[in-house]
């Protein structure tokens, strides 16, 4: 996760939620996900970090994938949130907000 403005341990704990947030908007392939995360301020997320995460989310039933043949180039694997993934995202988002509020309050005290 080099090239990121954030400590790697912070990203490790939040990257799944960030990826799910991008996929909440609709299906995306790996490079598109990486670009959206970089544009959002997470820094450059390398394929060696992103694709294993997507595989774990897919194995957990939170993400579905499909291959699309390439036109004059390699095919692309598109990812989308499954119905369980949408529910899980909402739960994680709520829990993250509570945790972030707790941390902000704790750090200010």
MODELLER restraints for C-alpha pairs under 7 A, 6 or more apart:
rsr = mdl.restraints
at = mdl.atoms
rsr.add(forms.Gaussian(group=physical.xy_distance, feature=features.Distance(at['CA:1:A'], at['CA:8:A']), mean=6.41, stdev=0.5))
rsr.add(forms.Gaussian(group=physical.xy_distance, feature=features.Distance(at['CA:1:A'], at['CA:44:A']), mean=6.79, stdev=0.5))
rsr.add(forms.Gaussian(group=physical.xy_distance, feature=features.Distance(at['CA:1:A'], at['CA:45:A']), mean=5.50, stdev=0.5))
rsr.add(forms.Gaussian(group=physical.xy_distance, feature=features.Distance(at['CA:1:A'], at['CA:46:A']), mean=6.11, stdev=0.5))
rsr.add(forms.Gaussian(group=physical.xy_distance, feature=features.Distance(at['CA:1:A'], at['CA:49:A']), mean=6.90, stdev=0.5))
rsr.add(forms.Gaussian(group=physical.xy_distance, feature=features.Distance(at['CA:2:A'], at['CA:44:A']), mean=6.92, stdev=0.5))
rsr.add(forms.Gaussian(group=physical.xy_distance, feature=features.Distance(at['CA:3:A'], at['CA:43:A']), mean=5.81, stdev=0.5))
rsr.add(forms.Gaussian(group=physical.xy_distance, feature=features.Distance(at['CA:3:A'], at['CA:44:A']), mean=5.36, stdev=0.5))
rsr.add(forms.Gaussian(group=physical.xy_distance, feature=features.Distance(at['CA:4:A'], at['CA:42:A']), mean=6.15, stdev=0.5))
rsr.add(forms.Gaussian(group=physical.xy_distance, feature=features.Distance(at['CA:4:A'], at['CA:43:A']), mean=3.96, stdev=0.5))
rsr.add(forms.Gaussian(group=physical.xy_distance, feature=features.Distance(at['CA:4:A'], at['CA:44:A']), mean=5.69, stdev=0.5))
rsr.add(forms.Gaussian(group=physical.xy_distance, feature=features.Distance(at['CA:5:A'], at['CA:42:A']), mean=6.95, stdev=0.5))
rsr.add(forms.Gaussian(group=physical.xy_distance, feature=features.Distance(at['CA:5:A'], at['CA:43:A']), mean=6.00, stdev=0.5))
rsr.add(forms.Gaussian(group=physical.xy_distance, feature=features.Distance(at['CA:16:A'], at['CA:53:A']), mean=6.94, stdev=0.5))
rsr.add(forms.Gaussian(group=physical.xy_distance, feature=features.Distance(at['CA:17:A'], at['CA:89:A']), mean=6.83, stdev=0.5))
rsr.add(forms.Gaussian(group=physical.xy_distance, feature=features.Distance(at['CA:17:A'], at['CA:92:A']), mean=6.99, stdev=0.5))
rsr.add(forms.Gaussian(group=physical.xy_distance, feature=features.Distance(at['CA:20:A'], at['CA:89:A']), mean=6.39, stdev=0.5))
rsr.add(forms.Gaussian(group=physical.xy_distance, feature=features.Distance(at['CA:22:A'], at['CA:33:A']), mean=6.85, stdev=0.5))
rsr.add(forms.Gaussian(group=physical.xy_distance, feature=features.Distance(at['CA:23:A'], at['CA:80:A']), mean=5.61, stdev=0.5))
rsr.add(forms.Gaussian(group=physical.xy_distance, feature=features.Distance(at['CA:23:A'], at['CA:81:A']), mean=5.88, stdev=0.5))
rsr.add(forms.Gaussian(group=physical.xy_distance, feature=features.Distance(at['CA:24:A'], at['CA:81:A']), mean=6.42, stdev=0.5))
rsr.add(forms.Gaussian(group=physical.xy_distance, feature=features.Distance(at['CA:26:A'], at['CA:80:A']), mean=6.23, stdev=0.5))
rsr.add(forms.Gaussian(group=physical.xy_distance, feature=features.Distance(at['CA:27:A'], at['CA:78:A']), mean=6.18, stdev=0.5))
rsr.add(forms.Gaussian(group=physical.xy_distance, feature=features.Distance(at['CA:27:A'], at['CA:79:A']), mean=5.27, stdev=0.5))
rsr.add(forms.Gaussian(group=physical.xy_distance, feature=features.Distance(at['CA:27:A'], at['CA:80:A']), mean=4.39, stdev=0.5))
rsr.add(forms.Gaussian(group=physical.xy_distance, feature=features.Distance(at['CA:28:A'], at['CA:78:A']), mean=5.27, stdev=0.5))
rsr.add(forms.Gaussian(group=physical.xy_distance, feature=features.Distance(at['CA:28:A'], at['CA:79:A']), mean=5.41, stdev=0.5))
rsr.add(forms.Gaussian(group=physical.xy_distance, feature=features.Distance(at['CA:28:A'], at['CA:80:A']), mean=6.73, stdev=0.5))
rsr.add(forms.Gaussian(group=physical.xy_distance, feature=features.Distance(at['CA:29:A'], at['CA:76:A']), mean=6.53, stdev=0.5))
rsr.add(forms.Gaussian(group=physical.xy_distance, feature=features.Distance(at['CA:29:A'], at['CA:77:A']), mean=5.70, stdev=0.5))
rsr.add(forms.Gaussian(group=physical.xy_distance, feature=features.Distance(at['CA:29:A'], at['CA:78:A']), mean=4.38, stdev=0.5))
rsr.add(forms.Gaussian(group=physical.xy_distance, feature=features.Distance(at['CA:29:A'], at['CA:79:A']), mean=5.94, stdev=0.5))
rsr.add(forms.Gaussian(group=physical.xy_distance, feature=features.Distance(at['CA:34:A'], at['CA:44:A']), mean=6.99, stdev=0.5))
rsr.add(forms.Gaussian(group=physical.xy_distance, feature=features.Distance(at['CA:34:A'], at['CA:45:A']), mean=5.72, stdev=0.5))
rsr.add(forms.Gaussian(group=physical.xy_distance, feature=features.Distance(at['CA:38:A'], at['CA:44:A']), mean=5.41, stdev=0.5))
rsr.add(forms.Gaussian(group=physical.xy_distance, feature=features.Distance(at['CA:57:A'], at['CA:63:A']), mean=5.48, stdev=0.5))
rsr.add(forms.Gaussian(group=physical.xy_distance, feature=features.Distance(at['CA:58:A'], at['CA:64:A']), mean=5.81, stdev=0.5))
rsr.add(forms.Gaussian(group=physical.xy_distance, feature=features.Distance(at['CA:61:A'], at['CA:82:A']), mean=6.96, stdev=0.5))
rsr.add(forms.Gaussian(group=physical.xy_distance, feature=features.Distance(at['CA:61:A'], at['CA:84:A']), mean=6.90, stdev=0.5))
rsr.add(forms.Gaussian(group=physical.xy_distance, feature=features.Distance(at['CA:62:A'], at['CA:81:A']), mean=5.97, stdev=0.5))
rsr.add(forms.Gaussian(group=physical.xy_distance, feature=features.Distance(at['CA:62:A'], at['CA:82:A']), mean=5.32, stdev=0.5))
rsr.add(forms.Gaussian(group=physical.xy_distance, feature=features.Distance(at['CA:62:A'], at['CA:84:A']), mean=5.55, stdev=0.5))
rsr.add(forms.Gaussian(group=physical.xy_distance, feature=features.Distance(at['CA:62:A'], at['CA:85:A']), mean=3.85, stdev=0.5))
rsr.add(forms.Gaussian(group=physical.xy_distance, feature=features.Distance(at['CA:63:A'], at['CA:79:A']), mean=6.45, stdev=0.5))
rsr.add(forms.Gaussian(group=physical.xy_distance, feature=features.Distance(at['CA:63:A'], at['CA:80:A']), mean=5.56, stdev=0.5))
rsr.add(forms.Gaussian(group=physical.xy_distance, feature=features.Distance(at['CA:63:A'], at['CA:81:A']), mean=4.50, stdev=0.5))
rsr.add(forms.Gaussian(group=physical.xy_distance, feature=features.Distance(at['CA:63:A'], at['CA:82:A']), mean=5.14, stdev=0.5))
rsr.add(forms.Gaussian(group=physical.xy_distance, feature=features.Distance(at['CA:63:A'], at['CA:85:A']), mean=6.09, stdev=0.5))
rsr.add(forms.Gaussian(group=physical.xy_distance, feature=features.Distance(at['CA:64:A'], at['CA:79:A']), mean=5.66, stdev=0.5))
rsr.add(forms.Gaussian(group=physical.xy_distance, feature=features.Distance(at['CA:64:A'], at['CA:80:A']), mean=5.35, stdev=0.5))
rsr.add(forms.Gaussian(group=physical.xy_distance, feature=features.Distance(at['CA:64:A'], at['CA:81:A']), mean=6.13, stdev=0.5))
rsr.add(forms.Gaussian(group=physical.xy_distance, feature=features.Distance(at['CA:64:A'], at['CA:82:A']), mean=5.79, stdev=0.5))
rsr.add(forms.Gaussian(group=physical.xy_distance, feature=features.Distance(at['CA:65:A'], at['CA:77:A']), mean=6.45, stdev=0.5))
rsr.add(forms.Gaussian(group=physical.xy_distance, feature=features.Distance(at['CA:65:A'], at['CA:78:A']), mean=5.47, stdev=0.5))
rsr.add(forms.Gaussian(group=physical.xy_distance, feature=features.Distance(at['CA:65:A'], at['CA:79:A']), mean=4.48, stdev=0.5))
rsr.add(forms.Gaussian(group=physical.xy_distance, feature=features.Distance(at['CA:65:A'], at['CA:80:A']), mean=6.45, stdev=0.5))
rsr.add(forms.Gaussian(group=physical.xy_distance, feature=features.Distance(at['CA:66:A'], at['CA:77:A']), mean=5.54, stdev=0.5))
rsr.add(forms.Gaussian(group=physical.xy_distance, feature=features.Distance(at['CA:66:A'], at['CA:78:A']), mean=5.32, stdev=0.5))
rsr.add(forms.Gaussian(group=physical.xy_distance, feature=features.Distance(at['CA:66:A'], at['CA:79:A']), mean=6.70, stdev=0.5))
rsr.add(forms.Gaussian(group=physical.xy_distance, feature=features.Distance(at['CA:67:A'], at['CA:75:A']), mean=6.65, stdev=0.5))
rsr.add(forms.Gaussian(group=physical.xy_distance, feature=features.Distance(at['CA:67:A'], at['CA:76:A']), mean=5.65, stdev=0.5))
rsr.add(forms.Gaussian(group=physical.xy_distance, feature=features.Distance(at['CA:67:A'], at['CA:77:A']), mean=4.38, stdev=0.5))
rsr.add(forms.Gaussian(group=physical.xy_distance, feature=features.Distance(at['CA:67:A'], at['CA:78:A']), mean=6.17, stdev=0.5))
rsr.add(forms.Gaussian(group=physical.xy_distance, feature=features.Distance(at['CA:68:A'], at['CA:75:A']), mean=5.44, stdev=0.5))
rsr.add(forms.Gaussian(group=physical.xy_distance, feature=features.Distance(at['CA:68:A'], at['CA:76:A']), mean=5.28, stdev=0.5))
rsr.add(forms.Gaussian(group=physical.xy_distance, feature=features.Distance(at['CA:68:A'], at['CA:77:A']), mean=6.24, stdev=0.5))
rsr.add(forms.Gaussian(group=physical.xy_distance, feature=features.Distance(at['CA:69:A'], at['CA:75:A']), mean=4.16, stdev=0.5))
rsr.add(forms.Gaussian(group=physical.xy_distance, feature=features.Distance(at['CA:69:A'], at['CA:76:A']), mean=6.51, stdev=0.5))
rsr.add(forms.Gaussian(group=physical.xy_distance, feature=features.Distance(at['CA:70:A'], at['CA:76:A']), mean=6.61, stdev=0.5))
